[in-house]
Amino acid sequence: QVHLVESGGGLVQAGGSLRLSCSASVSISAFRAMAWYRQTPRKERVMVASITSSDSTDYADSLKGRFTISRDNAENTLYLQMNNLKPEDTTVYYCTAAPLGLGEVLYDYWGQGTQVTVSS
């Protein structure tokens, strides 16, 4: 079926950069939208960035332009470029995808997550 695998997480110093990747087992052209979420200290998942099939992007206001979402359809891979990382960015990041369809966007597919740790 659909399988998403995140990679690229790790330990970095504050101010550094990291690029997360999400590899899909199916053509990502089949998705209405894809997004990166991250876990809050209260274990909630909040959206970091999203990208639609028409290439429209959306970002969490708190990121202040530090993160960039992109995709490579030929490689079936979603990316999240993270620059000027801060300790507050430390958490688990998840890749998710929504199938094509009508109505609200439903992120039905989720990866296992990848840990990002930013040290002071």
Secondary structure as the mmCIF struct_conf table of DSSP 4:
data_model
#
loop_
_struct_conf.conf_type_id
_struct_conf.id
_struct_conf.beg_label_comp_id
_struct_conf.beg_label_asym_id
_struct_conf.beg_label_seq_id
_struct_conf.end_label_comp_id
_struct_conf.end_label_asym_id
_struct_conf.end_label_seq_id
STRN STRN1 LEU A 4 SER A 7
STRN STRN2 GLY A 10 GLN A 13
TURN_TY1_P TURN_TY1_P1 ALA A 14 GLY A 15
STRN STRN3 LEU A 18 ALA A 24
BEND BEND1 SER A 25 VAL A 26
HELX_RH_3T_P HELX_RH_3T_P1 ILE A 28 ALA A 30
STRN STRN4 PHE A 31 GLN A 39
TURN_TY1_P TURN_TY1_P2 PRO A 41 ARG A 42
BEND BEND2 LYS A 43 LYS A 43
STRN STRN5 ARG A 45 THR A 52
TURN_TY1_P TURN_TY1_P3 SER A 53 SER A 54
STRN STRN6 THR A 57 TYR A 59
HELX_RH_3T_P HELX_RH_3T_P2 ASP A 61 LEU A 63
TURN_TY1_P TURN_TY1_P4 LYS A 64 GLY A 65
STRN STRN7 PHE A 67 ASP A 72
HELX_RH_3T_P HELX_RH_3T_P3 ASN A 73 GLU A 75
TURN_TY1_P TURN_TY1_P5 ASN A 76 ASN A 76
STRN STRN8 THR A 77 MET A 82
BEND BEND3 ASN A 84 ASN A 84
HELX_RH_3T_P HELX_RH_3T_P4 PRO A 87 ASP A 89
STRN STRN9 THR A 91 PRO A 99
BEND BEND4 LEU A 100 LEU A 100
BEND BEND5 LEU A 102 GLU A 104
STRN STRN10 TYR A 109 TRP A 110
STRN STRN11 THR A 114 SER A 119
#
